[in-house]
């Protein structure tokens, strides 16, 4: 046999091997899919029940969050109205200067935007109060501070009157 004939025989053997491996993979995948479908058919009632329970839990959770937002927004739980512009002076890097922070009082809802790098454990819960910090140009940004009753945030009008 010549070299090119040997190469053809080797390529034909390699092609036959690839086709055999491909057929085996197809058979394995079909068996795996059949087993998965059999298990799903057997567990269909339990899967449906879990889906119904999850749906009921999500609806109840949404109702609780809506009630928390309603209670927080009615103004009876806070000394300042929602949307009040607040200001505080925070220490800056120099010893004598203080940095002025301006923000707006908000209630956290499901749609509240937070910075992308805020971890879940640091995000306030729905219905909590936050002060949304303003950017340098005065527009609202994504940064926030969680409201504390003993914080030094004061309405802008009160501080301007106190400084007169």
N, C-alpha and C positions, 0 to 999 in steps of 0.2 A: 504494500500500500504506500501511496505517496503521502507526502506531508499534508497537502491540502485535503486529501480524502480523510486523513486522521483528524484534522481539525473539524471537518463537517460531522464526523461521527461523534466527536467530543461535544460539539455544539448541540447536536441532536439529543445526546444523552442529558446534557444540562437542561435543555428545553423540556424534555420529558420529566426530569426531576422537578423543575419549577411548576409544571402543570400538576403533578401529583401532590406537591406541597399545597398549591392553591386549592385543589379539590378537598384535601384534608382540612384546610382552614375553613372552607365553606361548610363542610359537614359539621365541624366543631361549632361554628357560629349558629348553624341551624338548630343543633341539639341544645345549645345554650339558650337560644331564643324560645324554643319549645318548653324548656324547663321553667324559664322565667314566666311565660304565659300561663303554665299550669299552676305555678305558685300564686300568681296574681288572681287567677280564677278561684283558687281555693280560699284566698284571703280577701276577696272582694267585699264581703259584708263588713269585715273589720276595717278595711281601708275606707269604705264609705262612712262608717261611724266616726272614725277619726277625723275625716274631712268635715262632717257635720259639727263635731265638737269644736274643731278649730274655728269654723265659721262663727259659731255661737260665741266663742271666747273673743274673737276679733270684734264682733258687734258690741258685746258688753264692754270691752276695753274702750272702744270708740265712744260709747255713751258716757262712760266715766270721764274720759278726757274732755268731752264736750261740756259736761257739768262743771269740771274744774275750771275750764276756760271761762264759762259763763259766770261762775262765782268770783273769779279773779277780775273779770272785766267790769263787774257792776260797781266797783269802786268802794265797797264797804270793807274790804280787807286791807286797804292801803291808805296811807295818809295823803298821798299825791294821786292825782288823776292819771290814767293811762295816757301816754303821749306827752306828759309834762317834760319840758326841757330842763335837764339837771346839770349841775356843774360841781366839780370838786377839785381841790388842789392836792396834787400828789407830789411827794418828794422826787426831785430829779437827780441827775448825776452830780450836779454841783451842790455844794453845801448850803448856799444861801438861796438859790433860786428854787421856785416850785413850778411844776408843770401843771397847766390848767387842762383838765379833762372835761369834755362836754358830751352829754349823751341824752337819750330819750328813754323814758320808762316804758317797758313793754311787758306783755304777758306771753310766755312761750306757748306756741301752738304746734300742731303737727307740721305745719308748713314753714316754721321759723328756720331761717338759714343761719348756719354756723360756719366758721372757718373750716376748711377741709382738714386741717391738721388737729382739730379738736377731738380728743379721744372720747369714746362713748361714756365712760365713767365721769367725765368732767362736764358733760352737757347737762343742763338743768332739765328737770322733768316738765311735762306739759302742765300748764297752770301756774308755774312759778314765775316770779317777777325777775326781770333782768334790766340792766341799763345798757342800751345799745349805744356804743361809742360812735361819735362822729369823726369823719376824716378831717384832714387839714382844711379842705374847701367847704366844710360845713354839712356835707351830705352824710347820710347814715352809712356806716360801714358794716362789716360782718363781726368785728370784734365786740365783745360784751363783757360785762361784769355781773355776777350774780348778786341780786339785791340782798342786803342784810339790814335788819332794822336799826342796827347801831352804826351804819355806814355814814360817812361824812358827805354824802350827796345832798345838795340843797337845790331848790328851784332857782333858776337864773334870776328871777325878779327879787326873791328874798335876799340873795347875796348882794345884788346891786343896791338895794335899799340899806343893807347893813353897812356897806362901805361908805355911804354918804356922810 
